[in-house]
């Protein structure tokens, strides 16, 4: 009977703390112990007295902080975030299959930079799994709406849906794409400067004496691919080398597949150096390496090879190819900084980060006929 009466007198809407566990101290208890108002406690514990210049003395602040410490007071994160109308959460969404199980995967360094900078900025990360492999609602028209749970979102992948991103941008939801994009208008992005880096690789090959250089790339119009091709062609033109349509070979090219016979035909026609682009799959570099190996031509004695990027993990044990290194951790960190700026109301900008040239061991002077 006594237990029933006690239960009947329990405060409505507030469940009793489980037996053996102390209830979370509240600000009202801190206020009673410190001998101040609850409003003063709220201002001190949130730091708003310092931000707004409210006249709270150092003595009062010390009383509040001492009381909170003695009671073991910990702010409720959900209440704090609701009061600030923010979650302190950054979303990460990939359109490519997707996050790595192998730390050598090309996305892993991006994520390292993202995580480190998010921690430095005071944000937690939320991973959205709606990738091309079929995460929840990946293919639906509202697949990106879930990212609104966060304060802003980073997007990775070569083929992000422009319409879905356009809706987020139109709603002024903070978005940053990792990788240069021309559209939608108003989208902030951080990308590697593939144009300058690719031009530098071609210039280095020309400096070794190569007069005919051919680019192997995927049949893909993603900005990362078009930027590499543009830099490649700029490098040829600046070095006075042939830069016409025959200087580029795309997978699916009507001239035929990339085979050993085709490589031999190019070499017989005067090509002495081959360049491939790096992509998520590494398909262009794999195809070029396979075809050249099948010819039996020595590299770099008889033919030189270069890669616009870094080799995939399973091909990284061979000689380092001439090319450039993409500063992936720096790109991830810069993307977080830009996203934090967007969340704070800053402008949507595009930022290019320089790549580091790599001399490698696969390129040398062309063989003497």
Residue, then its C-alpha position, 0 to 999 in steps of 0.5 A: x500500500x505504501x509503495x502504491x501511494x508513493x507511486x501515485x505521488x510520483x511526478x507526472x511525466x518523469x520516470x524514476x531513475x532505475x534502482x542503483x543509478x543516480x539521476x542526472x543532476x539538473x541546472x536547478x540543483x546547481x543553482x541551489x548549491x551555488x546560491x544563484x538563479x537558474x538563468x545565471x547557471x544556464x549563461x555560465x555553463x553555456x558560455x553565453x555570458x562570455x559571448x554576449x558580455x553579460x555582467x557576471x562576476x568572476x566570483x559568481x562564475x567560479x561558484x557555478x562551475x564549482x557547484x556543477x563539478x561537485x554535483x557531476x553536472x553534464x549538459x544534455x547534448x540533445x537539449x543544447x543542440x535544440x537550443x542552438x538549432x544545430x546538431x554539431x553533426x556533419x554528414x558524409x555521403x558517397x555516390x561510389x561503392x563506397x567506404x573502404x575495408x582496405x586502408x590503402x583504398x583511395x577514399x581512406x586518406x580523404x576520410x582521415x582528413x575529414x575525421x581529423x578536421x571535424x574533431x578539430x572543428x568540434x563536429x561529430x560525423x554521420x555516415x550516410x550509406x546511400x551509395x550506388x550499392x543500394x543503401x537505404x533509399x539510394x535510388x529514390x528521388x528523396x535519397x539525399x533528404x536524409x542528410x538534412x539530419x546533419x548541419x551540413x554534408x560532404x559528398x564524395x564520388x565521380x557521379x553525384x546527381x545534379x538535380x538532388x544537389x541542386x535542391x539542397x543548394x536551392x534550400x541553402x542547405x550547406x553542402x560541399x562536394x569533394x572534387x571540382x564541379x561546374x554544376x549545380x550553380x552555387x555548389x561549394x567544392x574542394x578539388x585537386x588541381x588536376x589540370x596543372x598537375x597533368x600539364x607538369x607530367x607531360x612537360x617532364x616527359x617532353x623534357x626527357x625527349x619524348x616527342x609523341x605521348x598518348x593518353x589512355x583514359x576512361x570513357x567518362x565525362x566526370x570533371x576529374x577526367x576532363x581536367x586531366x585530359x585538359x592538362x595533358x593536352x595543354x602540356x603537349x601544346x606548350x611543349x610543341x608536341x602533337x595534341x590532336x584527337x589521336x593523342x587521346x585513347x578512350x576505353x570503348x574507342x572505335x579504333x579498337x580495344x587496348x591490346x598488346x597489338x595496338x600498343x605495338x602499332x602505336x610504338x611503331x608509329x612513333x609513340x614513346x610514352x603512354x600516360x593513364x588517368x587515375x580513377x576509383x577503379x584504376x581501369x585505365x592504368x590496369x589496361x595500359x599496364x596489362x597491354x604493355x606487359x603483354x608486348x614484352x617491351x621494357x619500361x622505361x628502356x623501350x617505352x615510358x609510362x606515367x600515371x595522372x595520380x597514384x596506382x590502385x592498392x593492388x598495383x602499388x607494389x611495383x615501381x612507382x610510376x611517374x605522375x603526381x600524388x593527390x593530397x587526399x587528407x588535405x582535401x578532406x580537411x579543407x572540405x570540412x573547413x569549407x563546410x564549417x564556413x558554409x554552416x556559419x553563413x559563409x559563401x559557396x566557393x570552389x577551392x583547388x589544392x595543388x598536387x605534388x609531382x612524382x618523378x617515379x621510376x617508369x619514365x626515361x629518355x626515349x629509346x634510340x631507333 
